[in-house]
Amino acid sequence: MNRTGHPAAALPENPAIGEEFRAAMAQLAGGVVVVTTEDDEGRPRGFTATSFCSVSMDPPLVLVCLAKTSSSYQAFAECRGFAVSLLRDEQSALATRFARSGGEKFRAENTVTTPHLLPAVADALATLDCAVHARYPAGDHIILVGAVRHVSPGRGEPLVYHDRAFRQLRHPGN
């Protein structure tokens, strides 16, 4: 039984379903975000995600998913808040940098501070400063739910991830 009292779903018995599932999910276009926080020593941590969405308007809640194998996992498993920077179409190099494990991701020219003193991406399409509302284990990931406490809007076109590549939206007539 799961938390709602309903029978838990059976796990797939076919090992090939993993690759089929991955290929199917690659066909779902998603916006690209960089999620950032600080670890317990005050060092900035972050990762690129496409598993991001709004959950509620009242109160304003968002969710993002992070792999438990991520080098940033521990910081996000313990943080009290995080920032979500929605990336613009020109920020694919930055998205790639934050998608890699380890290495120096933060650079002064690409980093700003949110009102609650979290690191965030400069010149993002929008930045959400969030307090951790909840965390849920989900297979090989953790679901972070954030209560949005400040929004910094920007301008531009969104960066999109589809078929395992970053893409730009094309408008009719362009």
Buried (B, 14 or more C-beta within 10 A) or exposed (E): EEEEEEEEEEEEEEEEEEEEEEEEEEEEEBBBBBBBBBBEEEEBBBBBBBBBEEBEEEEBBBBBBBBEEBBBBEBBBEBEBBBBBBBBBEBBEBBEBBBEEEEEBBEEEBBBEBEBEBBBBBBBBBBBBBBBBEBEEEEEBBBBBBBBBBEBEBEBEBBBBEEEEBBBEEEEEE
